[in-house]
Every structure is written in C-alpha cells, then in structure tokens.
Amino acid sequence: MTWRGAAALALKGLRRRPGRAVLTVLAVALAAALLTALLTIATTAETRVLSEVTQGGPLAGIKVAAASPDPTQVGQDQARPGDPRVLDGAAVARIRSLPGVDEVVPVVAARVVVVPPAAGPGGKALGPFSDTEVGVDITQVPRLPVSVLWGRLPAPTSLTEVAVTEGYLSRYGLDRAQGGQVLGQTLVVGAPQQQTAANAPPRLRWTKATIVGVVAQDASDGQLLVPVEQVQAAREWGALGAPPPAGDPAGSPYNGLYVVADTLDHVATVRTEITAVGYSTSAPENLIASVLRYLRVVELVLTSVGAIALVVAGLGITNAMLAAVRERRREIGVLKAIGARDGDVLRVFLVEAGLLGAVGGLAGAVLGVLVARLVGEVVNGYLTSQGLRGVHPALPLAILAVTVVGSTLLAILAGTVPAIRAARLPAREAVESS
Amino acid sequence: MRTTRGLVAVVAAALVLSFVPACSTSRQATNAVPPVAVAGPPESLVTLGGDETLVRPADDDGHRSWALQVFDALAPSAVYTDVATEDATAHDGVVDQLPRAVDLAPTLAVVWFGYHDERGGVPVPTFEEDLARVVRGLQAVGARVLVLSPTGTGTSADAAYQAAARHAAESTGATYVEVPGSPPRRGGPEPATQTAIATAVRAAIGR
C-alpha cells in the first residue's frame, strides 16, 4: 500500500465519524492555540522588556564617555565616569579595531541657547534657556539607545528639524502622555561663539528647528536630538571664536561613542578593552543577564503549560483512535484478507492520527496568533493610557512551525498504540467480528 | 464531507486574518509632523549696530527682541547672526562689524547706528560717511540693506543724525526704515517697542 493509498483510507475513516474527528481536532487546536499564544506573548514581552532596559538600543550596546575610567566603577552597569578626556578620531579608530566590536556610532554635542515659541502648550511662554544639542547619524539610530515616543526622528542631514526629550516636556509641565502637544513647535537655536574680550557676551548664530518628535534617548546628556550636521555647523561657528570654556562639549571632537559588541557574551570583554584604551564605559549587561534569567523561567513555565495542554489533547487522540480501531475491526480484517500487511494497516492509522494533529496544530497556531494579537491590543490600550510605548507582537514563524510540527508528531505518537493494536489484529478474527 | 469542508474554510479565513497586519492604534508612532520644506538656498540675516540692535534672546518674561521677531518671519532654513556690539558707533561698524558681516555672506542686512555717535559727539558728516561705507560694503557681497533710524525724539541733534541716516540710505540705494525710538538700555528697547520695530522691519521686507 502506498502512502497515498494510506492517506485516502485515513481520510475515509475520518469522514465516517466527522463529529469525533472535529472534536479531536478542536482539542488539539485549543492546546496548540494556547501554546502558540503563550510563546508569542512571552517572546513579545521579552523583546519589550529588554528594549526598555536598553532604551531602544541593541542588547550588546556599550556607552563610551569622553572621560577616563573611574577605577572604583569599573565593571558597574552605570559606571560613573572619571575626569574628562578628549575623544578624538584616533581613539575612535582604535576602539573600532578592537576584537569583538561590531559597530561604533559617534555622538557629538554642542551647548546652545534655545528660544522656545512665544506661546507654548497651554499658552505658557518659556524664557530662553541653555541646553545641549546631541548630534547623531540619524540612519544609525536603530543602533543607539533612542526610542521615539511621539512623532518621528529628524530627517537625516536635516538642518531644520529636531526631536526633544521628556526633559523639554517637563519645562512645560507636560508628561510623556502629553508629548504630542509640542510637535510642530519651532525653536530658535543659538550657537555661541566665545569672544576674546573679557566679559563680552558670546556672539550667537541663530537657526530654526521644528520639533518633529519626542524621544527617550540615552546617547548623551541633552534635551535636543538632531542630525550630526546641525551640531557640526554649531561647532564650526564656535571654532571661529575663542576656545570654549572648560567642560564645554566642544572641547572634544566627540562627546561619546555607542559601541555595539558582536554578541551579548562579548560585552564584558569589549568593555575591558575599551577601559584599557582609557575611556569610561557603561552597559546594562548585569541587568540584562538578570532579566534574561527570569524571562527564561517565565518562558519555561509558559511552554510547560502549553505542552501539558498538548499532551492532554494527545490523550484524546489516543482515545479516539482506540475507539476507531474497535469500530473498524471488520474493515481491518477485509484489508488483511485482500493482502494488506500489518505495516500497511499501521501506516493507515498513523496517517490518520498525523492528519488530526496537523490540522489541529495548524488551526491552533492561527488561533494562537489571533489571541496573541488580541491580548497585544488590550495591553497596548493600557500602556498608551499610561504614556508608555506599546508592544507589537510579531508573527512568530518559528513558533508556528514548532506548534504545527510538534502537534503532528505528538498526534502520531499518541496514535501509535492504537495503530499497533490494529496492525496486530488477526485477519480472520477481525472479519468474523461484527 | 461538509464538516471537513467547513473546517477547511474556517482555517483558511483565520489564516488570512492572522496575516493581515493588526491596525495600530498607537498615536505615538504616527509621523504627525510633515517634512520641513526647505526651498532654495538659505537666507542669511545679519544685524549691525549698537545696544539697540544687540540681541538678547529674550527678557525674563520671554519677550523676544525685534531682531529675533524679524528672524521668525524668514524661511525655516534661514540663519541669523548678530554682529552688533555694545556702545558701537558707525565707525566701529566699518572697522569691526563690517568684516565679520561680509564673511557671513548675508542676503539681508539690517543696520542701526546713531545713538552712540550722537553721545560720543561724532560729527554728523563723519557719521553719515561711515554709515554709507557700511552699507556699500554689505551691498558689495549681494546683501539687501535696511538702514534703521528712530523716529524723532525731539532734539535737533537727534533730527540731524536721523537725516544723515536717511541720506546715507538714499544715496546708496538702501531701504530706509523709521522705527519707534527709545533710549537704548542694556536690555534693549521695551517689549512693546521691540514688537513695533519688528513690525516696521517686516513691512519693509514684505514679510
């Protein structure tokens, strides 16, 4: 008997008792849906929690400050930097060449004077204030601890767009949930040029920048996130005057780096190497390791719950198949009488069990994704009401594949005993039974 | 048979639904702000003068200086640099401020001298000549020049310097703009005067 013939007989057997087949498939589908939904939610939650820990940056990200390392802080997640130290192109090249370093993203900054609009949210007028413009390559933001809370990032190389942080919102007494109120504001930004004459005020070069987004960023201290070109223009203007005062960001070609290690396991090694080069580093590696451990436990528990449900469904398949064998004894006898071997009969019932598992697994996987998305929407509603970023459950193809394949294999396993029993039925005994 | 077909139909529908991206209701991820339009080369505004021009970003109440109010009216890509200095006379404008301004390649320049020339006793013809040199120097690099002078404050000396400023503007083809006058102080004109000055300048440049 060919596999095709076995499949045809299996389908015929399922159609004989459609109600029982549907109920068995439903049991497998519900178990598979539970497993899929739990794993999808667990994976999404893990991604979201880790993203929050790294503030949107890569897990293997390391923040390098333009400062010497404090010997008492080495190895700490949030190491306090030591004395300021110039971070120039040579140092960046040296760090980039270290083993285990995948990418290096420079950060530059400039002190500026900011004049907000005459009328802000709620009609409140703010006076001018000094702050720091943080300049990054906008195309590299996915590699930085920057996450968009409202609106969008400035366009790459734009000289007229800016994203602000929650620190700017707090100047208006706004919280994260109200960030949208500052979108579209135009700031007037003045880059200072120090004068040589004593007590002479700096000469300011003014530009305009429209707020296009609100971000959470940990790339460098500063409430304004802009393309690096804006900071470079401000620095070029400042360089025409007297040297900047001590502590001014313009005193170092780069104000920081964001280094991405090639794997999470290499973060500690890369940090040690950068410390040896002479710069202070910080990275939430210990925190990430702790979080991952707890998340693994949660994932294990959830997977176990889903697996238990599948096993219960498997028992249902065993029960259904045993009943089917009892009812089809005569059919089995006829098959053997016309020449079918034990192996052929075994094949028919294993295929039948496998079909139940495959269909149930597929339906359950789809249902599980729908449930996970529904849960995601409910969670998003809560998160956004709290002014937090939402979650976006991804389509977990690996989980779907494991669910379908796992359900099929489990069903085949569950159907093994009934199939063996059917295969071993003596032909004469089977034919004579009615 | 019908039950099997029905089951297949349900599974197929669910498959389609699950692959349709869930509608995101998150307002936070919207690109709410359209790209900032940048048309043509950026405008470059430069102001020259003394205390009445020197830009303080704003006073403690957030009132903006007249120069920044004029800058507000320019294109989003415009750049503004103030090269004014305290106690500056027109001669300071020629010697110190003009070279700085020329380096900035301005497209629009606003010039306001006179108060410290009068206080310093600079002869009116000298003041007029220096002012004209500043204007010509700016025009040589392609800038449109506005010469500001306050409306009459009463004294004949004021009137003489105002007339000289007007004549310097007219003789060089610059735009002469009369603005509300008040004695300069370290913080610049009063807020209401700042706005009135800005309104006059914006009217002169058609913004």
Boltz contact constraints between the chains, C-beta under 6 A:
constraints:
  - contact:
      token1: [A, 18]
      token2: [B, 3]
      max_distance: 6.0
  - contact:
      token1: [A, 22]
      token2: [B, 3]
      max_distance: 6.0
  - contact:
      token1: [A, 113]
      token2: [B, 57]
      max_distance: 6.0
  - contact:
      token1: [A, 115]
      token2: [B, 57]
      max_distance: 6.0
  - contact:
      token1: [A, 115]
      token2: [B, 58]
      max_distance: 6.0
  - contact:
      token1: [A, 125]
      token2: [B, 62]
      max_distance: 6.0
  - contact:
      token1: [A, 127]
      token2: [B, 58]
      max_distance: 6.0
  - contact:
      token1: [A, 127]
      token2: [B, 62]
      max_distance: 6.0
  - contact:
      token1: [A, 128]
      token2: [B, 57]
      max_distance: 6.0
  - contact:
      token1: [A, 128]
      token2: [B, 58]
      max_distance: 6.0
  - contact:
      token1: [A, 149]
      token2: [B, 28]
      max_distance: 6.0
  - contact:
      token1: [A, 150]
      token2: [B, 28]
      max_distance: 6.0
  - contact:
      token1: [A, 151]
      token2: [B, 32]
      max_distance: 6.0
  - contact:
      token1: [A, 151]
      token2: [B, 33]
      max_distance: 6.0
  - contact:
      token1: [A, 152]
      token2: [B, 31]
      max_distance: 6.0
  - contact:
      token1: [A, 160]
      token2: [B, 36]
      max_distance: 6.0
  - contact:
      token1: [A, 160]
      token2: [B, 76]
      max_distance: 6.0
  - contact:
      token1: [A, 160]
      token2: [B, 77]
      max_distance: 6.0
  - contact:
      token1: [A, 161]
      token2: [B, 36]
      max_distance: 6.0
  - contact:
      token1: [A, 183]
      token2: [B, 32]
      max_distance: 6.0
  - contact:
      token1: [A, 183]
      token2: [B, 33]
      max_distance: 6.0
  - contact:
      token1: [A, 184]
      token2: [B, 33]
      max_distance: 6.0
  - contact:
      token1: [A, 205]
      token2: [B, 81]
      max_distance: 6.0
  - contact:
      token1: [A, 206]
      token2: [B, 80]
      max_distance: 6.0
  - contact:
      token1: [A, 207]
      token2: [B, 79]
      max_distance: 6.0
  - contact:
      token1: [A, 208]
      token2: [B, 76]
      max_distance: 6.0
  - contact:
      token1: [A, 210]
      token2: [B, 36]
      max_distance: 6.0
  - contact:
      token1: [A, 212]
      token2: [B, 33]
      max_distance: 6.0
  - contact:
      token1: [A, 363]
      token2: [B, 11]
      max_distance: 6.0
  - contact:
      token1: [A, 366]
      token2: [B, 14]
      max_distance: 6.0
  - contact:
      token1: [A, 366]
      token2: [B, 15]
      max_distance: 6.0
  - contact:
      token1: [A, 366]
      token2: [B, 18]
      max_distance: 6.0
  - contact:
      token1: [A, 369]
      token2: [B, 18]
      max_distance: 6.0
  - contact:
      token1: [A, 370]
      token2: [B, 18]
      max_distance: 6.0
  - contact:
      token1: [A, 373]
      token2: [B, 22]
      max_distance: 6.0
  - contact:
      token1: [A, 384]
      token2: [B, 26]
      max_distance: 6.0
  - contact:
      token1: [A, 390]
      token2: [B, 26]
      max_distance: 6.0
